[in-house]
Amino acid sequence: MDTDVISLREYARRRRDFEQPAEGRTLQVLRHRAGLSHHELAAALTHELGVHVRPGAIRAWEHGPPAPPPAILAIAKRLPTLPGLPDLPPDTDSELQRGLSGGRIGAHIVRWASEQVAALSRLDDQIGGAPVLPLASGNLELLTQLLTNATYKDAHATELRHIVAEGARLAGWVAFDAGRTDKASGYWRTAITAAREVEDRDYSAYAMAFLAFDAIDRQRDPSAALRFLKAAEHEASRNSPLRIVLAQWAVQPYGLLGEHREAQRSLVRADALWEHRNCENDPPWLYWMYLPSLSPEVPRGIIPGSPSRAEAMLVDGLDALSDEYPRDRTLFYLGIAEARLAQHGRLDEAVDAARTAISLVSSAPSPRVHQRLERLIYSLSGHPDAAQLREELACTRAGHA
């Protein structure tokens, strides 16, 4: 199994070729934390200053030289940040800058870095991967530069490497959700390296399992997805709760391969492992895990063999869903539409579910979900409402372009 990964040292060396001046880096971080594009920040600065600021000027300031003027940085620091992101502890911004330049960092910087990754993960749940991607990728670069350039205690070195692993895994996930599958696999391989360097085999297995998503969505190769999942199972510790996820994620590739009995067995095993686990042993990074048969993705592997059962699972999962996961709500309705489409005489009901999914997709914009909706609408092309659905979906994409 090809699980070769880029080393953290090599990753950092490549990033150093593109290092930014400190002021430009600060402007970029502030823009990302506010969730603004270059055009949106340019519009905000134009409004504040009363003079026209071009998006190209912001790009130039971020990557420098020239450095952004102090007035620009002052306005950027007043921008509201996306909800849930932790601020730097008081009086530590200068310590962070020293660390990036080779100075010493302490426990509060390491703690902030860990909280930042956790907050970005929660933010992805709430607003989708596309708007979080620049934050997550920028955060990973910052973490890697700290790990490479700063000085710190040995205990902090281990913790920082683990935070890099979590940050790289998250960057891969949001890149995948944003439709950037080319970037996603590279981030996940970086996460594998970082986790192995601190001998956290469960986390390296977790990052490896995400490569199964890439194998299905980009390579269209469910057999490769199963190989990645089996390699991850070999990597993980014997009693790891991660084995629930690995069994859960195997359902879809088995279903796509037409191995319907194996898909069912894998689902039964995942549910049994979940029900018999000791939840006190769940690692924080599996906070999102719940009963596998109630997840929005698993029934996709059941649809080819038993679409009516898949629909029932999706309806049950939708009923149990928390409001914390708007993207999952869209995925549930999308799955219900796909399950109904696979059943004779349910075309109108499939269209109704597809229309609901389209109405919800803007709550957590996801190019990945958009692409899946586009494929669904293509499958509905024989229905008189298909053109209207296509237009409604196009409007939601235009609204987030």
C-alpha positions as CSV (number, residue, x, y, z in Angstrom):
1,M,0.0,0.0,0.0
2,D,1.4,3.4,-1.0
3,T,1.4,5.4,2.1
4,D,4.7,7.4,1.4
5,V,4.6,10.8,3.1
6,I,6.5,14.0,2.9
7,S,8.6,14.6,6.0
8,L,7.9,17.6,8.2
9,R,11.4,18.8,7.6
10,E,11.0,18.7,3.9
11,Y,7.5,20.3,4.1
12,A,9.0,23.1,6.2
13,R,12.0,23.6,3.8
14,R,9.6,23.9,0.8
15,R,7.5,26.4,2.8
16,R,10.6,28.5,3.6
17,D,11.0,29.2,-0.1
18,F,7.8,31.2,0.1
19,E,8.1,32.9,3.5
20,Q,6.4,36.2,3.9
21,P,7.5,39.4,5.7
22,A,6.0,39.5,9.2
23,E,3.6,42.4,8.4
24,G,2.3,40.7,5.2
25,R,1.8,37.5,7.2
26,T,-0.1,39.4,9.9
27,L,-2.4,40.9,7.2
28,Q,-3.1,37.5,5.7
29,V,-3.9,35.9,9.1
30,L,-6.3,38.8,10.0
31,R,-8.0,38.4,6.6
32,H,-8.4,34.7,7.0
33,R,-9.7,35.0,10.6
34,A,-12.3,37.4,9.3
35,G,-13.3,34.9,6.6
36,L,-12.8,37.5,3.8
37,S,-11.6,37.2,0.2
38,H,-9.1,39.7,-1.2
39,H,-12.0,41.4,-3.0
40,E,-14.1,41.6,0.2
41,L,-11.2,43.0,2.3
42,A,-10.5,45.5,-0.5
43,A,-14.1,46.7,-0.3
44,A,-14.0,47.0,3.5
45,L,-10.8,49.0,3.3
46,T,-12.2,51.2,0.6
47,H,-15.2,52.0,2.8
48,E,-13.0,52.8,5.8
49,L,-10.4,54.9,4.1
50,G,-12.6,56.6,1.5
51,V,-10.1,55.8,-1.3
52,H,-10.2,52.9,-3.7
53,V,-8.1,49.9,-2.6
54,R,-7.5,47.2,-5.2
55,P,-7.5,43.4,-4.4
56,G,-4.2,43.2,-6.2
57,A,-2.7,45.6,-3.7
58,I,-3.7,43.3,-0.8
59,R,-2.1,40.4,-2.5
60,A,1.1,42.4,-2.9
61,W,1.1,43.5,0.7
62,E,0.5,40.0,2.0
63,H,3.4,38.5,0.1
64,G,5.6,41.6,0.1
65,P,7.6,43.6,-0.3
66,P,6.1,46.2,0.0
67,A,4.8,45.9,3.5
68,P,1.2,46.9,4.2
69,P,0.9,50.4,5.6
70,P,0.2,50.7,9.4
71,A,-3.2,52.2,8.7
72,I,-4.2,49.1,6.7
73,L,-3.1,46.7,9.5
74,A,-4.9,48.9,12.1
75,I,-8.2,48.5,10.2
76,A,-7.6,44.8,9.6
77,K,-7.1,44.2,13.4
78,R,-10.6,45.7,14.0
79,L,-12.3,43.3,11.7
80,P,-14.7,40.8,13.4
81,T,-13.4,37.3,13.3
82,L,-15.4,34.2,12.4
83,P,-17.2,32.8,15.5
84,G,-15.5,30.3,17.8
85,L,-11.8,31.1,17.0
86,P,-9.6,31.6,20.1
87,D,-7.7,34.8,20.4
88,L,-4.0,34.8,21.2
89,P,-3.4,35.0,24.9
90,P,-2.7,38.6,26.1
91,D,0.8,39.9,25.4
92,T,1.9,36.8,23.5
93,D,1.7,38.1,19.9
94,S,5.3,39.2,20.2
95,E,6.3,35.8,21.6
96,L,4.7,34.1,18.6
97,Q,6.7,36.4,16.3
98,R,9.9,35.6,18.2
99,G,9.2,31.9,17.9
100,L,8.8,32.2,14.1
101,S,12.2,34.0,14.0
102,G,13.9,31.3,16.1
103,G,13.1,32.4,19.7
104,R,11.6,30.5,22.5
105,I,7.9,29.7,23.0
106,G,6.1,28.5,26.1
107,A,3.1,26.4,27.1
108,H,0.5,29.1,26.5
109,I,1.4,29.4,22.8
110,V,1.3,25.6,22.5
111,R,-2.1,25.5,24.2
112,W,-3.4,28.3,21.9
113,A,-2.3,26.3,18.9
114,S,-4.2,23.2,20.0
115,E,-7.3,25.3,20.7
116,Q,-7.1,26.9,17.3
117,V,-7.2,23.5,15.5
118,A,-10.1,22.3,17.6
119,A,-12.0,25.5,17.0
120,L,-11.4,25.3,13.2
121,S,-12.7,21.7,13.2
122,R,-15.9,22.9,14.9
123,L,-16.2,25.8,12.5
124,D,-16.0,23.4,9.6
125,D,-19.0,21.5,11.1
126,Q,-21.0,24.8,11.2
127,I,-20.1,26.6,8.0
128,G,-18.5,24.0,5.7
129,G,-15.0,23.4,4.5
130,A,-14.7,26.0,1.7
131,P,-14.6,29.1,3.9
132,V,-12.4,27.3,6.5
133,L,-9.8,26.1,4.0
134,P,-7.6,29.3,3.9
135,L,-7.7,29.4,7.7
136,A,-6.8,25.7,8.1
137,S,-4.0,25.8,5.5
138,G,-2.6,29.1,6.9
139,N,-2.7,27.6,10.4
140,L,-0.8,24.5,9.2
141,E,1.9,26.7,7.7
142,L,2.2,28.7,10.9
143,L,2.4,25.5,13.0
144,T,5.1,24.0,10.8
145,Q,7.2,27.2,10.9
146,L,6.9,27.2,14.7
147,L,7.9,23.6,14.9
148,T,10.9,24.2,12.7
149,N,12.1,27.6,13.7
150,A,11.2,28.1,17.4
151,T,12.9,26.6,20.5
152,Y,10.9,24.9,23.2
153,K,10.9,22.1,25.8
154,D,11.0,18.5,24.6
155,A,7.5,17.9,26.0
156,H,6.3,20.9,23.9
157,A,8.0,19.4,20.8
158,T,5.9,16.3,21.1
159,E,2.7,18.2,21.6
160,L,3.5,20.6,18.7
161,R,4.1,17.6,16.3
162,H,0.7,16.2,17.4
163,I,-0.9,19.5,16.8
164,V,0.7,19.6,13.3
165,A,-0.8,16.1,12.6
166,E,-4.2,17.3,13.7
167,G,-3.9,20.5,11.7
168,A,-2.8,18.7,8.5
169,R,-5.6,16.2,8.9
170,L,-8.1,19.0,9.2
171,A,-6.6,20.9,6.3
172,G,-7.0,17.8,4.2
173,W,-10.6,17.3,5.2
174,V,-11.6,20.9,4.5
175,A,-9.7,20.9,1.2
176,F,-11.6,17.7,0.3
177,D,-14.9,19.3,1.2
178,A,-14.0,22.4,-0.8
179,G,-13.4,20.2,-3.9
180,R,-9.6,20.5,-3.7
181,T,-8.9,16.8,-3.6
182,D,-5.5,17.4,-5.2
183,K,-4.4,19.2,-2.0
184,A,-6.3,17.0,0.4
185,S,-4.2,13.8,-0.1
186,G,-0.9,15.8,0.4
187,Y,-2.2,17.2,3.7
188,W,-3.3,13.8,4.9
189,R,0.1,12.3,4.1
190,T,1.8,15.1,6.1
191,A,-0.5,14.2,9.0
192,I,0.5,10.6,8.8
193,T,4.2,11.6,9.1
194,A,3.6,13.9,12.0
195,A,1.6,11.4,14.0
196,R,4.2,8.6,13.3
197,E,7.0,10.9,14.6
198,V,5.3,11.0,18.0
199,E,4.4,7.3,17.8
200,D,0.6,8.0,17.8
201,R,-0.4,5.1,15.6
202,D,-4.1,5.6,16.1
203,Y,-3.9,9.2,14.7
204,S,-1.7,8.1,11.8
205,A,-4.2,5.4,11.0
206,Y,-7.0,8.0,11.3
207,A,-5.2,10.3,8.7
208,M,-4.6,7.3,6.5
209,A,-8.2,6.4,6.5
210,F,-9.1,9.7,5.0
211,L,-7.2,8.7,1.9
212,A,-10.1,6.3,1.2
213,F,-12.3,9.4,0.5
214,D,-9.8,10.5,-2.1
215,A,-9.7,7.0,-3.7
216,I,-13.5,7.0,-4.1
217,D,-14.2,10.7,-5.1
218,R,-11.1,11.5,-7.2
219,Q,-9.8,8.1,-8.4
220,R,-13.2,6.4,-8.6
221,D,-11.5,3.4,-7.1
222,P,-13.4,1.7,-4.2
223,S,-10.9,-1.2,-4.2
224,A,-8.1,1.3,-3.4
225,A,-10.3,2.8,-0.7
226,L,-10.6,-0.6,1.0
227,R,-6.8,-1.1,0.8
228,F,-6.3,2.2,2.6
229,L,-8.8,1.3,5.3
230,K,-7.2,-2.1,5.8
231,A,-3.8,-0.5,6.1
232,A,-5.2,1.9,8.6
233,E,-6.7,-1.0,10.6
234,H,-3.3,-2.7,10.6
235,E,-1.8,0.6,11.9
236,A,-4.3,1.3,14.7
237,S,-4.0,-0.2,18.1
238,R,-6.0,-3.3,18.8
239,N,-8.7,-1.7,21.0
240,S,-8.8,1.7,19.4
241,P,-12.3,3.3,19.0
242,L,-11.0,4.2,15.5
243,R,-11.9,0.7,14.5
244,I,-15.6,1.8,14.6
245,V,-14.8,4.5,12.0
246,L,-12.8,2.1,9.8
247,A,-15.7,-0.4,9.7
248,Q,-18.2,2.4,9.1
249,W,-16.2,3.9,6.2
250,A,-15.8,0.5,4.5
251,V,-19.5,0.2,3.9
252,Q,-19.6,2.6,0.9
253,P,-16.7,1.0,-1.1
254,Y,-18.1,-2.5,-0.5
255,G,-21.5,-1.2,-1.8
256,L,-19.9,0.4,-4.9
257,L,-18.1,-2.8,-5.7
258,G,-21.5,-4.7,-5.5
259,E,-20.4,-6.7,-2.5
260,H,-23.6,-6.1,-0.7
261,R,-23.2,-8.8,2.0
262,E,-19.8,-7.4,2.9
263,A,-21.3,-3.9,3.1
264,Q,-24.0,-5.1,5.5
265,R,-21.5,-7.1,7.6
266,S,-19.3,-4.0,7.9
267,L,-22.2,-1.9,9.0
268,V,-23.3,-4.5,11.6
269,R,-19.7,-4.7,12.9
270,A,-19.4,-0.9,13.1
271,D,-22.7,-0.5,15.1
272,A,-21.7,-3.4,17.4
273,L,-18.3,-1.8,18.1
274,W,-20.0,1.5,18.8
275,E,-22.6,0.1,21.2
276,H,-20.0,-1.9,23.2
277,R,-17.3,0.8,23.4
278,N,-16.3,2.6,26.6
279,C,-17.0,6.2,25.6
280,E,-14.5,7.4,28.2
281,N,-11.8,6.0,25.9
282,D,-12.9,8.1,22.9
283,P,-10.1,10.5,21.9
284,P,-11.1,14.2,21.5
285,W,-10.6,14.1,17.7
286,L,-13.5,11.6,17.4
287,Y,-15.9,14.0,19.0
288,W,-18.2,13.8,15.9
289,M,-18.7,10.0,16.1
290,Y,-22.1,8.6,16.6
291,L,-24.0,5.4,15.8
292,P,-22.7,4.5,12.3
293,S,-26.1,3.5,10.9
294,L,-27.4,7.0,11.7
295,S,-24.7,8.8,9.7
296,P,-25.5,10.5,6.4
297,E,-22.7,8.8,4.4
298,V,-22.9,5.1,5.4
299,P,-26.3,4.4,3.7
300,R,-24.8,5.3,0.3
301,G,-23.1,1.9,0.5
302,I,-26.5,0.2,1.3
303,I,-28.5,1.9,-1.6
304,P,-27.2,-0.5,-4.3
305,G,-28.3,-3.6,-2.4
306,S,-31.3,-2.3,-0.4
307,P,-32.4,1.2,-1.3
308,S,-35.5,1.0,1.0
309,R,-33.4,0.0,4.0
310,A,-31.0,2.8,3.2
311,E,-33.8,5.3,3.1
312,A,-35.1,4.1,6.4
313,M,-31.6,4.6,7.9
314,L,-31.3,8.1,6.5
315,V,-34.7,9.1,7.9
316,D,-33.8,7.8,11.3
317,G,-30.5,9.6,11.1
318,L,-32.2,12.8,10.1
319,D,-34.6,12.6,13.1
320,A,-31.6,12.2,15.5
321,L,-29.5,14.9,14.0
322,S,-28.3,17.8,16.1
323,D,-28.6,21.4,14.8
324,E,-24.8,21.6,15.1
325,Y,-24.3,19.9,11.8
326,P,-26.1,21.8,8.9
327,R,-24.0,20.2,6.2
328,D,-25.0,16.7,7.4
329,R,-28.7,17.8,7.2
330,T,-28.2,18.6,3.5
331,L,-26.4,15.2,3.1
332,F,-29.3,13.4,4.7
333,Y,-31.8,14.8,2.3
334,L,-29.5,14.2,-0.6
335,G,-29.1,10.6,0.4
336,I,-32.9,10.2,0.8
337,A,-33.3,11.5,-2.8
338,E,-30.7,9.0,-4.1
339,A,-32.4,6.1,-2.2
340,R,-35.8,7.1,-3.5
341,L,-34.5,7.4,-7.1
342,A,-33.2,3.8,-6.8
343,Q,-36.8,2.6,-6.0
344,H,-39.4,2.0,-8.6
345,G,-42.2,4.6,-8.7
346,R,-40.5,7.1,-6.2
347,L,-39.2,9.6,-8.8
348,D,-41.5,12.5,-7.6
349,E,-40.5,11.9,-4.0
350,A,-36.9,11.8,-5.0
351,V,-37.3,15.3,-6.6
352,D,-39.0,16.6,-3.4
353,A,-36.0,15.4,-1.3
354,A,-33.6,16.9,-3.8
355,R,-35.3,20.3,-3.7
356,T,-35.1,20.3,0.1
357,A,-31.3,19.5,-0.1
358,I,-30.8,22.3,-2.5
359,S,-32.6,24.7,-0.2
360,L,-30.3,23.7,2.7
361,V,-27.0,23.6,0.9
362,S,-26.2,27.3,1.5
363,S,-26.3,26.8,5.3
364,A,-22.8,25.2,5.0
365,P,-21.4,25.8,1.5
366,S,-19.6,22.7,0.3
367,P,-18.4,22.3,-3.3
368,R,-18.3,18.5,-2.6
369,V,-22.0,18.5,-1.8
370,H,-22.7,20.7,-4.8
371,Q,-21.0,18.3,-7.1
372,R,-23.0,15.4,-5.7
373,L,-26.2,17.4,-6.1
374,E,-25.3,18.1,-9.7
375,R,-24.8,14.4,-10.4
376,L,-28.2,13.7,-8.7
377,I,-30.0,16.2,-10.9
378,Y,-28.4,14.8,-14.0
379,S,-29.9,11.4,-12.9
380,L,-33.3,13.2,-12.6
381,S,-33.1,14.6,-16.1
382,G,-36.2,12.7,-17.3
383,H,-38.4,14.6,-14.7
384,P,-40.1,17.8,-15.8
385,D,-38.8,19.7,-12.7
386,A,-35.1,18.8,-13.5
387,A,-34.4,22.1,-15.2
388,Q,-35.8,24.1,-12.4
389,L,-33.7,22.1,-9.9
390,R,-30.6,22.8,-11.9
391,E,-31.4,26.5,-11.9
392,E,-32.0,26.6,-8.2
393,L,-28.7,24.8,-7.5
394,A,-26.9,27.2,-9.8
395,C,-28.3,30.2,-7.8
396,T,-27.0,28.8,-4.6
397,R,-23.5,28.4,-6.1
398,A,-23.6,31.9,-7.5
399,G,-24.5,33.2,-4.1
400,H,-21.3,31.9,-2.7
401,A,-19.0,32.4,-5.6
